[in-house]
Amino acid sequence: MNRNRLLRLVLVSCFPILLSGCWDAKEIQDNNYISALGIDFVNGRYIVHAQLLDFTSVAKQEGGKPSESARVWVSKSTGASINEAVNKMYQSSQQYMLYAHVNAIVYSEAALRHGPQIVYDLTNRYREIRYTKWVYGTTEPLDQLLTVTPFFNESPIASILNEPKATYKQSSYVKPLQFQRYLANYNEQGRTTLLPYLSINKSTWKENLEKHSLLEIGGAMIIDHGTLRGSLNKENLKGLRWVTPHTVRAFLNIKGGTSKQGELVGTFVIRKPKVRIEPLIRDGRLAFNLHIRLAGSLNELGQNVSEAELIALAKKEVAKEIKATYLKGIAIKADIYQLGYALLLQSPAQWNTYFGSNAFPLTEHSIEAINIQMNIDNTGKYKLRT
C-alpha cells in the first residue's frame, strides 16, 4: 500500500513539469509600447515616427490630475521602405517594441501624394496593428505633432489624436475615421474619402499666460480614385455639416436681418440633419437636387426678428454654405457631397455613363436645387421677442 501511495505521489509531482508555463513572459516595464505612428515621404525615402508613452502617466491617480508633465518620446528613422525605417528604429530602442497599443496613424500630405494604397499596405500588413486605430492626414511636422500634450499635464492618450469623438460630438465638422471604415470608403466604388487632418493650434489656449499648443481637426484631405485631390480647411467645409447625417452638433451663425449687414442676428445649434440626394438627368445633363431637413435650438438672439424671418435667414445661410463648399470641392475635382455615389446606388448604368473611366462630370451648375426645411425645437429659457 505504501508503495502505491509513493508511486502516486511521484506521478502527481511530475504533472507540473508537463504544464505550459510563462517562463518567456516579460514584465510590463520590460517593453516599449508604441501608441501612435507618423509616416512621411521625403526625397524618395520614407520617414517613420513612433510615439512612445510612459504608462505611469496614463494610469489614473488617486490624487487627481498629474502634477508633472506627461513624458512623450518620439523616434525618427528613415529608409527606402517603411520596414527598413522601422528596423533602424529597433537598433536603438533599448527594449522590445510592441504595436498592439497603436491607437492612431498620421500620414503626411507628401506620403498620401506618393500613393495612399502603398502606404496603407505597408502600415497594416503587420498583424499586431489593429484596424480600429484612428487615421489622419497632416501638413504639420510629424515630430512636433506627436509631442503635443493636452491639458493638465495629461498624457496624449487624452488628446484628439487618440480620442476625437468627444470634440466631434460638441462641434461637428469632419467626422473622425477609424481605419476599417476609412478603408471601406477608400475601396468603395464611387466614394470620395474625406480624411480628417490634424493641425497644431498655437494661439487659442494659454497655461499661466504662456501659450500652449493643442491639436485640432483643421479640415479634410480629399482622396478620390486613389489620388489625393487636395485639402480644404474647416472654413471651406462649413456646408459639409448640413449634408452629413452623421453631424452630431453644429453651430449656425445668422447675420443680416433688419440691422447692418454682417451684424449677428442669432445662433442656432443644429443636430442630426436628414439628407436626401436626388439624382436627375435633364436632356442628357446630370443634375442633383438636395433635400435637407434641419431642426435646432436657438442659443443666441441679437436682433428683434420674427420666427418666420429667423427661419428664412437660417435657410438662406445654410444654402449659401452648401453651395460655397461644393464650389471649393469641384475646384479640385472632388465630389465632397458624394453625389456620384448617390447616382451609383440609384442607377449603376447611369453612373458608369457619367463617372466611368475616372471621369468628373460635376460642374458649378450640377446642383440644381437645395430644398431646406427648418424647424426651431426650442428657444432656450427665453421666448422669441416677437
Buried (B, 14 or more C-beta within 10 A) or exposed (E): EEEEEEEEEEEEEEEEEEEEEEEEEEEEEEBBBBBBBBBBBEEEEBBBBBBBBEBEBBEEEEEEEBEEEBEBEBBBBBBEEBBBBBEBBEEEBEEEBEBEBBBBBBBBBBBBBBBBEBBBEBBBEEEEBBEEBBBBBBBBBBBEBBBBBBEEBBBBBBBBBBBBEEBBEEBBBBBBBBBEBBBEBBEEEBBBBBBBBBBBBEEEEEEEEEEBBBBBBBBBBBBBBEBBBBBBEBEBBBBBBBBBEEBBBBBBBBBBBEBEEEEBBBBBBBBBBEBEBBBEEEEEEBBBBBBBBBBBBBBBBBBEBEEEBBBBBBBEBBBEBBBBBBBBBBEBBBBBBBBBBBBBEEEEEBBBBBBEEEEBBBEEEBBBEBEBEBEBEEBEEEEBEE
